[in-house]
Amino acid sequence: MATDAAVLLEALDFAAKKHRCQKRKDPEGTPYINHPIGVAKILSHEAGITDITVLQAAVLHDTVEDTNATFSEIEEKFGVLVRQIVEEVTDDKSLPKLQRKQLQIEHAPHCSHQAKLVKLADKLYNLRDLKRSTPVGWTEKRVQEYFVWASQVVKGLRGTQPILEERLDELFKERGILI
């Protein structure tokens, strides 16, 4: 039987290969893989999450949405539960952007606890990244709109993980967003 470290490294290797040519939208063009690694690190280091399935899902959370990976492939390599979590946090890219954003708000309260953890850490990572550096082509207004939208998603995730919620609340307050 594989160790937790081994299965997490398999997920990291899979995600790194899938995201290998992608960059974040920041001016530095940060390698995209830093994002899913950062999401898993937030869960592990800040929220104390040790559930290997949640950490694997965090590392894999954008692979189907942003690469040629499939849910079947995720299930085959990492199991049904990891696939289910990844599926819960994956946007349907065939839908218009505004509809995808609205669906995230609507679906958030109905996600599994594991998916809510990944969503909280994902939002926290993205908001910290926006605070650090504005993406190329984004205006201050667009950044603020993203923060407001993220606060609406997080509203549906409340009661999942107090530490992550508190850190998100601090970022919202800095932007003048009432919670």
C-alpha atoms as a printed R data frame, in Angstrom:
    type eleno elety resid chain resno       x      y       z
1   ATOM     1    CA   MET     A     1   0.000  0.000   0.000
2   ATOM     2    CA   ALA     A     2   1.309  3.430  -0.979
3   ATOM     3    CA   THR     A     3   2.135  5.946   1.733
4   ATOM     4    CA   ASP     A     4   0.368  9.299   2.013
5   ATOM     5    CA   ALA     A     5   3.554 10.990   0.847
6   ATOM     6    CA   ALA     A     6   3.734  8.746  -2.211
7   ATOM     7    CA   VAL     A     7   0.132  9.341  -3.287
8   ATOM     8    CA   LEU     A     8   0.469 13.093  -2.763
9   ATOM     9    CA   LEU     A     9   3.639 13.097  -4.870
10  ATOM    10    CA   GLU     A    10   1.771 11.190  -7.600
11  ATOM    11    CA   ALA     A    11  -0.894 13.920  -7.615
12  ATOM    12    CA   LEU     A    12   1.785 16.631  -7.700
13  ATOM    13    CA   ASP     A    13   3.562 14.914 -10.573
14  ATOM    14    CA   PHE     A    14   0.293 14.537 -12.522
15  ATOM    15    CA   ALA     A    15  -0.678 18.187 -11.943
16  ATOM    16    CA   ALA     A    16   2.803 19.461 -12.823
17  ATOM    17    CA   LYS     A    17   2.760 17.572 -16.118
18  ATOM    18    CA   LYS     A    18  -0.747 18.770 -16.972
19  ATOM    19    CA   HIS     A    19  -0.016 22.423 -16.087
20  ATOM    20    CA   ARG     A    20   3.557 22.407 -17.457
21  ATOM    21    CA   CYS     A    21   3.035 25.071 -20.136
22  ATOM    22    CA   GLN     A    22   0.688 27.294 -18.151
23  ATOM    23    CA   LYS     A    23   1.493 30.546 -16.377
24  ATOM    24    CA   ARG     A    24  -0.472 32.635 -13.883
25  ATOM    25    CA   LYS     A    25  -1.795 35.981 -15.096
26  ATOM    26    CA   ASP     A    26   0.544 38.031 -12.905
27  ATOM    27    CA   PRO     A    27   3.170 40.264 -14.552
28  ATOM    28    CA   GLU     A    28   5.903 37.801 -13.551
29  ATOM    29    CA   GLY     A    29   4.214 34.932 -15.390
30  ATOM    30    CA   THR     A    30   4.491 32.663 -12.351
31  ATOM    31    CA   PRO     A    31   4.338 28.952 -13.250
32  ATOM    32    CA   TYR     A    32   0.723 27.838 -12.844
33  ATOM    33    CA   ILE     A    33   1.654 24.787 -10.765
34  ATOM    34    CA   ASN     A    34   2.548 27.146  -7.905
35  ATOM    35    CA   HIS     A    35  -1.195 27.782  -7.466
36  ATOM    36    CA   PRO     A    36  -2.418 24.212  -6.758
37  ATOM    37    CA   ILE     A    37   0.657 23.569  -4.625
38  ATOM    38    CA   GLY     A    38  -0.128 26.754  -2.707
39  ATOM    39    CA   VAL     A    39  -3.749 25.712  -2.201
40  ATOM    40    CA   ALA     A    40  -2.638 22.374  -0.727
41  ATOM    41    CA   LYS     A    41  -0.060 24.151   1.446
42  ATOM    42    CA   ILE     A    42  -2.717 26.502   2.855
43  ATOM    43    CA   LEU     A    43  -4.841 23.490   3.767
44  ATOM    44    CA   SER     A    44  -1.936 21.649   5.368
45  ATOM    45    CA   HIS     A    45   0.017 24.435   7.033
46  ATOM    46    CA   GLU     A    46  -2.695 26.939   7.958
47  ATOM    47    CA   ALA     A    47  -5.799 24.796   8.440
48  ATOM    48    CA   GLY     A    48  -4.011 21.678   9.739
49  ATOM    49    CA   ILE     A    49  -5.671 19.417   7.163
50  ATOM    50    CA   THR     A    50  -4.024 15.993   7.007
51  ATOM    51    CA   ASP     A    51  -6.682 14.186   4.952
52  ATOM    52    CA   ILE     A    52  -4.623 13.005   1.995
53  ATOM    53    CA   THR     A    53  -7.690 12.854  -0.258
54  ATOM    54    CA   VAL     A    54  -8.388 16.551   0.332
55  ATOM    55    CA   LEU     A    55  -4.723 17.432  -0.268
56  ATOM    56    CA   GLN     A    56  -4.668 15.411  -3.494
57  ATOM    57    CA   ALA     A    57  -7.872 17.112  -4.662
58  ATOM    58    CA   ALA     A    58  -6.339 20.511  -3.850
59  ATOM    59    CA   VAL     A    59  -3.332 19.747  -6.021
60  ATOM    60    CA   LEU     A    60  -5.574 18.453  -8.828
61  ATOM    61    CA   HIS     A    61  -8.419 20.965  -8.503
62  ATOM    62    CA   ASP     A    62  -7.752 22.843 -11.760
63  ATOM    63    CA   THR     A    63  -6.523 19.989 -13.938
64  ATOM    64    CA   VAL     A    64  -9.857 19.138 -15.578
65  ATOM    65    CA   GLU     A    65 -10.959 22.772 -15.815
66  ATOM    66    CA   ASP     A    66  -7.715 24.104 -17.297
67  ATOM    67    CA   THR     A    67  -5.961 21.193 -19.020
68  ATOM    68    CA   ASN     A    68  -6.817 18.132 -21.096
69  ATOM    69    CA   ALA     A    69  -7.236 15.953 -17.995
70  ATOM    70    CA   THR     A    70 -10.563 14.173 -17.592
71  ATOM    71    CA   PHE     A    71 -12.604 13.124 -14.584
72  ATOM    72    CA   SER     A    72 -12.189  9.499 -15.702
73  ATOM    73    CA   GLU     A    73  -8.432  9.924 -15.668
74  ATOM    74    CA   ILE     A    74  -8.534 11.464 -12.181
75  ATOM    75    CA   GLU     A    75 -10.673  8.581 -10.919
76  ATOM    76    CA   GLU     A    76  -8.470  5.941 -12.530
77  ATOM    77    CA   LYS     A    77  -5.277  7.366 -11.034
78  ATOM    78    CA   PHE     A    78  -6.522  8.740  -7.690
79  ATOM    79    CA   GLY     A    79  -9.850  7.091  -6.880
80  ATOM    80    CA   VAL     A    80 -13.540  7.942  -6.783
81  ATOM    81    CA   LEU     A    81 -13.422 10.311  -3.809
82  ATOM    82    CA   VAL     A    82 -10.654 12.483  -5.250
83  ATOM    83    CA   ARG     A    83 -12.551 12.624  -8.549
84  ATOM    84    CA   GLN     A    84 -15.755 13.617  -6.749
85  ATOM    85    CA   ILE     A    85 -14.042 16.475  -4.907
86  ATOM    86    CA   VAL     A    86 -12.315 17.698  -8.074
87  ATOM    87    CA   GLU     A    87 -15.619 17.497  -9.934
88  ATOM    88    CA   GLU     A    88 -17.378 19.565  -7.260
89  ATOM    89    CA   VAL     A    89 -14.850 22.392  -7.568
90  ATOM    90    CA   THR     A    90 -14.554 22.354 -11.360
91  ATOM    91    CA   ASP     A    91 -16.325 24.987 -13.439
92  ATOM    92    CA   ASP     A    92 -17.993 23.968 -16.699
93  ATOM    93    CA   LYS     A    93 -15.921 25.951 -19.201
94  ATOM    94    CA   SER     A    94 -18.594 25.457 -21.881
95  ATOM    95    CA   LEU     A    95 -20.755 27.976 -19.996
96  ATOM    96    CA   PRO     A    96 -20.305 31.761 -20.202
97  ATOM    97    CA   LYS     A    97 -18.030 33.237 -17.536
98  ATOM    98    CA   LEU     A    98 -20.787 35.140 -15.694
99  ATOM    99    CA   GLN     A    99 -22.933 32.011 -15.510
100 ATOM   100    CA   ARG     A   100 -19.989 29.987 -14.144
101 ATOM   101    CA   LYS     A   101 -19.392 32.626 -11.474
102 ATOM   102    CA   GLN     A   102 -23.074 32.654 -10.488
103 ATOM   103    CA   LEU     A   103 -23.141 28.855 -10.306
104 ATOM   104    CA   GLN     A   104 -20.172 28.906  -7.915
105 ATOM   105    CA   ILE     A   105 -22.181 31.147  -5.582
106 ATOM   106    CA   GLU     A   106 -25.270 28.928  -5.858
107 ATOM   107    CA   HIS     A   107 -23.449 25.595  -5.505
108 ATOM   108    CA   ALA     A   108 -21.082 26.521  -2.655
109 ATOM   109    CA   PRO     A   109 -23.512 25.733   0.220
110 ATOM   110    CA   HIS     A   110 -24.259 22.290  -1.248
111 ATOM   111    CA   CYS     A   111 -20.679 21.070  -1.681
112 ATOM   112    CA   SER     A   112 -19.186 18.300   0.419
113 ATOM   113    CA   HIS     A   113 -17.058 19.321   3.398
114 ATOM   114    CA   GLN     A   114 -13.925 18.261   1.490
115 ATOM   115    CA   ALA     A   115 -14.821 20.364  -1.560
116 ATOM   116    CA   LYS     A   116 -15.608 23.344   0.675
117 ATOM   117    CA   LEU     A   117 -12.120 23.085   2.181
118 ATOM   118    CA   VAL     A   118 -10.531 23.135  -1.278
119 ATOM   119    CA   LYS     A   119 -12.734 26.066  -2.339
120 ATOM   120    CA   LEU     A   120 -11.841 28.086   0.770
121 ATOM   121    CA   ALA     A   121  -8.115 27.530   0.286
122 ATOM   122    CA   ASP     A   122  -8.411 28.272  -3.445
123 ATOM   123    CA   LYS     A   123 -10.179 31.569  -2.772
124 ATOM   124    CA   LEU     A   124  -7.659 32.484  -0.071
125 ATOM   125    CA   TYR     A   125  -4.733 31.790  -2.392
126 ATOM   126    CA   ASN     A   126  -6.285 33.766  -5.257
127 ATOM   127    CA   LEU     A   127  -7.167 36.764  -3.093
128 ATOM   128    CA   ARG     A   128  -3.691 36.874  -1.571
129 ATOM   129    CA   ASP     A   129  -2.269 36.679  -5.075
130 ATOM   130    CA   LEU     A   130  -4.488 39.568  -6.217
131 ATOM   131    CA   LYS     A   131  -3.365 41.591  -3.205
132 ATOM   132    CA   ARG     A   132   0.266 40.879  -4.092
133 ATOM   133    CA   SER     A   133   0.044 41.602  -7.802
134 ATOM   134    CA   THR     A   134  -2.663 42.731 -10.208
135 ATOM   135    CA   PRO     A   135  -3.013 40.401 -13.206
136 ATOM   136    CA   VAL     A   136  -2.008 41.759 -16.586
137 ATOM   137    CA   GLY     A   137  -4.935 43.652 -18.112
138 ATOM   138    CA   TRP     A   138  -6.950 43.891 -14.880
139 ATOM   139    CA   THR     A   139  -8.165 47.229 -13.557
140 ATOM   140    CA   GLU     A   140  -8.556 48.078  -9.884
141 ATOM   141    CA   LYS     A   141 -12.317 47.868 -10.457
142 ATOM   142    CA   ARG     A   142 -12.021 44.304 -11.753
143 ATOM   143    CA   VAL     A   143  -9.904 43.321  -8.755
144 ATOM   144    CA   GLN     A   144 -12.539 44.753  -6.402
145 ATOM   145    CA   GLU     A   145 -15.317 42.945  -8.301
146 ATOM   146    CA   TYR     A   146 -13.397 39.678  -7.889
147 ATOM   147    CA   PHE     A   147 -13.120 40.265  -4.133
148 ATOM   148    CA   VAL     A   148 -16.859 40.994  -3.887
149 ATOM   149    CA   TRP     A   149 -17.718 37.887  -5.917
150 ATOM   150    CA   ALA     A   150 -15.337 35.741  -3.818
151 ATOM   151    CA   SER     A   151 -17.033 37.000  -0.646
152 ATOM   152    CA   GLN     A   152 -20.362 35.780  -2.027
153 ATOM   153    CA   VAL     A   153 -18.913 32.325  -2.722
154 ATOM   154    CA   VAL     A   154 -17.318 32.187   0.733
155 ATOM   155    CA   LYS     A   155 -20.673 33.102   2.311
156 ATOM   156    CA   GLY     A   156 -21.931 29.694   1.132
157 ATOM   157    CA   LEU     A   157 -18.880 27.939   2.590
158 ATOM   158    CA   ARG     A   158 -19.232 29.355   6.126
159 ATOM   159    CA   GLY     A   159 -18.933 26.934   9.014
160 ATOM   160    CA   THR     A   160 -16.365 24.765   7.245
161 ATOM   161    CA   GLN     A   161 -12.980 25.876   8.578
162 ATOM   162    CA   PRO     A   162 -12.740 28.812  11.029
163 ATOM   163    CA   ILE     A   163  -9.063 29.631  10.458
164 ATOM   164    CA   LEU     A   164  -9.410 29.930   6.686
165 ATOM   165    CA   GLU     A   165 -12.660 31.853   7.034
166 ATOM   166    CA   GLU     A   166 -11.015 34.292   9.466
167 ATOM   167    CA   ARG     A   167  -8.113 34.885   7.060
168 ATOM   168    CA   LEU     A   168 -10.533 35.459   4.197
169 ATOM   169    CA   ASP     A   169 -12.556 37.853   6.357
170 ATOM   170    CA   GLU     A   170  -9.400 39.885   7.040
171 ATOM   171    CA   LEU     A   171  -8.847 40.269   3.289
172 ATOM   172    CA   PHE     A   172 -12.481 41.237   2.716
173 ATOM   173    CA   LYS     A   173 -12.338 43.843   5.476
174 ATOM   174    CA   GLU     A   174  -9.165 45.329   3.967
175 ATOM   175    CA   ARG     A   175 -11.163 45.863   0.763
176 ATOM   176    CA   GLY     A   176 -14.157 47.350   2.595
177 ATOM   177    CA   ILE     A   177 -16.387 44.350   1.959
178 ATOM   178    CA   LEU     A   178 -18.922 43.762   4.695
179 ATOM   179    CA   ILE     A   179 -19.177 40.149   5.786
